[in-house]
Amino acid sequence: MTEVRTGLGWDTHRIAPNRALILGGVTIPSEFGLEGHSDADILSHAVTDALLGAAGLGDIGMHFPDTDPRWKGASSDRFLAHAVALVRQRGFTIVNIDSTVILERPKLKDHRAAIRQTLARTLGLDAERVSVKFKTAERVGPVGEGKSAEAQAIATIQRSPAEHGGV
């Protein structure tokens, strides 16, 4: 019998001037970025947490604490690649990722294909298995007021008995 698991990831960061806005490993033209210890890529962080959660491996902070100077300014694709490797080491394959970025501006629709391709490459998936949606918060709360941004992700992984010693 095939074992199927689902994990949920979420991340939020404050808007910050003089920083790059990086989403899913893609730098988006913007007059601001997101504040954070690493590159503050909320989308990659949410996908990383979703994968780690699905495999029962904790969260991104356990693997890459923001108190560790090694991760200062680090590219979040390193975190995501690490999660992918751990998931595979446990005998799982990634089925798909569904994600949403919540940000008032800039509009992101023109960057969807690049973000999907970049995430898919890091995940080792076809882009058709990576969904990236964009929403605004309709001027409600910190995201809606332009003070922060959020990302959510769901990861589905599976393991067949033959892939894990008949378990």
C-alpha positions in Angstrom: 0.0 0.0 0.0 1.3 3.5 -0.9 1.7 5.9 2.0 0.6 9.4 1.1 1.4 12.4 3.4 0.6 16.1 3.2 2.4 19.0 4.9 1.5 22.6 5.3 3.9 25.5 5.3 3.4 29.2 6.0 5.8 32.1 6.3 5.6 35.9 6.7 8.1 38.7 6.6 8.0 42.5 7.0 8.4 44.7 3.9 11.9 46.3 4.0 13.5 49.0 1.8 16.9 48.3 0.2 16.3 44.6 0.0 15.7 42.3 -3.0 12.2 40.8 -3.3 12.8 37.1 -3.9 10.0 34.7 -4.4 10.5 31.0 -5.2 14.2 31.8 -6.1 13.3 34.5 -8.5 14.2 38.2 -8.0 11.1 40.3 -8.7 11.6 44.0 -9.8 10.4 46.0 -6.8 11.3 49.1 -4.8 11.3 47.0 -1.6 12.1 43.5 -0.5 11.5 41.4 2.7 13.3 41.6 6.0 14.9 38.5 7.2 18.1 36.7 8.4 18.4 34.8 5.1 17.2 36.2 1.7 13.6 36.2 3.2 12.1 34.2 0.3 8.8 33.5 1.9 7.6 31.2 -0.8 10.7 28.9 -0.6 10.4 29.0 3.2 6.7 27.9 3.0 7.5 25.1 0.6 10.4 24.0 2.7 8.2 23.8 5.8 5.5 22.0 3.9 8.0 19.3 2.8 9.6 19.0 6.2 6.2 18.7 7.8 4.9 16.1 5.4 7.9 13.9 6.2 7.7 14.5 9.9 11.0 16.4 10.0 10.1 19.5 11.9 10.4 23.0 10.5 12.8 25.2 8.8 13.9 26.9 12.0 15.1 23.5 13.4 17.4 22.9 10.4 18.4 26.5 9.7 18.0 28.6 12.9 18.1 32.4 12.4 20.5 32.6 15.3 23.2 30.8 13.3 25.4 33.3 11.4 26.0 30.7 8.7 22.6 31.4 7.3 22.9 35.2 7.3 21.9 36.3 3.8 21.7 32.7 2.6 19.8 31.8 -0.5 16.6 30.0 0.4 17.0 27.5 -2.4 19.7 25.9 -0.2 17.0 25.3 2.5 14.6 23.9 -0.1 17.2 21.6 -1.7 18.1 20.4 1.8 14.4 19.6 2.6 14.1 17.8 -0.8 17.1 15.6 0.0 15.8 14.7 3.5 12.4 13.8 2.0 14.1 11.5 -0.5 16.4 10.0 2.1 13.2 8.9 4.0 12.1 7.1 0.9 9.4 9.6 -0.3 8.9 11.1 -3.6 7.3 14.6 -4.0 3.9 14.4 -5.8 3.1 18.1 -6.0 3.3 21.5 -4.4 0.4 24.0 -4.2 1.3 27.5 -3.0 0.0 31.0 -2.6 1.8 34.3 -2.1 -0.2 37.1 -0.5 1.2 40.5 -1.3 -0.5 43.8 -2.2 2.1 44.9 -4.7 3.9 44.5 -7.0 1.6 42.4 -9.3 3.2 39.0 -9.7 1.3 37.3 -12.5 4.0 38.0 -15.1 6.5 36.1 -13.0 4.4 33.0 -12.4 6.2 30.9 -15.1 9.7 31.8 -13.9 8.8 31.1 -10.3 7.2 27.7 -11.2 10.2 26.7 -13.3 12.7 27.7 -10.7 10.9 25.9 -7.8 10.3 22.9 -10.0 14.0 22.7 -10.9 15.0 22.8 -7.2 12.3 20.3 -6.3 13.3 17.9 -9.2 9.7 18.1 -10.5 8.0 19.0 -13.8 6.6 22.5 -13.6 3.1 21.1 -14.0 3.4 19.6 -10.5 4.1 23.1 -9.0 1.2 25.5 -8.5 1.9 29.1 -7.6 -1.0 31.5 -7.0 -1.0 35.2 -6.1 -3.5 37.0 -3.9 -3.8 40.4 -2.2 -5.2 40.9 1.3 -7.7 43.5 0.0 -6.1 46.2 2.2 -6.8 44.2 5.4 -4.3 43.5 8.1 -0.5 44.0 7.9 -0.3 42.4 4.4 -3.1 44.6 3.1 -1.5 47.7 4.6 1.7 46.9 2.7 3.7 46.2 5.9 4.3 42.5 5.2 3.9 39.6 2.9 2.9 35.9 3.4 3.2 32.6 1.6 1.4 29.3 2.1 2.2 25.9 0.7 0.9 22.4 0.7 3.2 19.5 -0.2 2.0 16.0 -1.1 4.6 13.2 -0.8 4.3 9.5 -1.2 6.2 6.3 -0.4 5.5 2.9 -1.9 6.3 -0.1 0.3 8.9 -1.3 -2.2 10.6 2.1 -1.9 11.2 1.6 1.8 12.0 -2.0 2.5 8.5 -3.3 2.3 7.2 -1.1 5.1 
